[in-house]
Amino acid sequence: MTENIYLIGAEDVRSAGNTIKSAAETMQRAAASIEDSLTRHRQFLDEKLGILEQILSEGVRIKE
């Protein structure tokens, strides 16, 4: 994905800077979204693990 960009004047430089800034902001939003999704997924799995631990501990008591 190598592209060459030739900047002629200050307006081109400003435009390129704005494009790069916009891309960086989009990447930050995507990273935050992924982080949020992973946090919610972990909470879900922690909850299910807690339920499984409770079921297994109750099962052990019944066998004794």
MOKA-V171749 format. One record per residue. N is the residue number from 1. RES is the residue in one letter. SS is DSSP state (H for helix, E for strand, C for the rest). OMEGA is omega in radians with two decimals (999 if undefined). D_LAST is the distance of its C-alpha to the last C-alpha in whole Angstrom. Layout:
<<N;RES;SS;OMEGA;D_LAST> <N;RES;SS;OMEGA;D_LAST>>
This chain:
<<1;M;C;3.14;65> <2;T;C;3.09;67> <3;E;C;3.07;70> <4;N;C;3.10;73> <5;I;C;3.12;74> <6;Y;C;-3.10;78> <7;L;C;-3.06;78> <8;I;C;-3.07;82> <9;G;C;-3.10;82> <10;A;H;3.13;80> <11;E;H;3.09;79> <12;D;H;3.13;78> <13;V;H;3.13;76> <14;R;H;3.13;75> <15;S;H;3.12;74> <16;A;H;3.10;72> <17;G;H;3.12;70> <18;N;H;3.11;69> <19;T;H;3.12;68> <20;I;H;3.13;65> <21;K;H;3.13;64> <22;S;H;3.12;63> <23;A;H;3.12;61> <24;A;H;3.11;60> <25;E;H;3.10;59> <26;T;H;3.11;57> <27;M;H;3.11;55> <28;Q;H;3.10;54> <29;R;H;3.12;53> <30;A;H;3.13;51> <31;A;H;3.11;49> <32;A;H;3.11;48> <33;S;H;3.11;47> <34;I;H;3.14;45> <35;E;H;3.12;43> <36;D;H;3.12;43> <37;S;H;3.14;41> <38;L;H;3.09;39> <39;T;H;3.12;38> <40;R;H;3.12;37> <41;H;H;3.12;35> <42;R;H;3.11;33> <43;Q;H;3.11;32> <44;F;H;-3.12;31> <45;L;H;3.09;29> <46;D;H;3.11;27> <47;E;H;-3.13;26> <48;K;H;3.10;25> <49;L;H;3.09;23> <50;G;H;3.11;22> <51;I;H;3.13;21> <52;L;H;3.12;19> <53;E;H;3.12;17> <54;Q;H;3.12;16> <55;I;H;-3.12;15> <56;L;H;3.13;13> <57;S;H;3.08;11> <58;E;H;3.10;10> <59;G;H;3.13;9> <60;V;H;3.13;7> <61;R;H;-3.12;5> <62;I;H;-3.10;6> <63;K;H;-3.08;4> <64;E;C;999;0>>
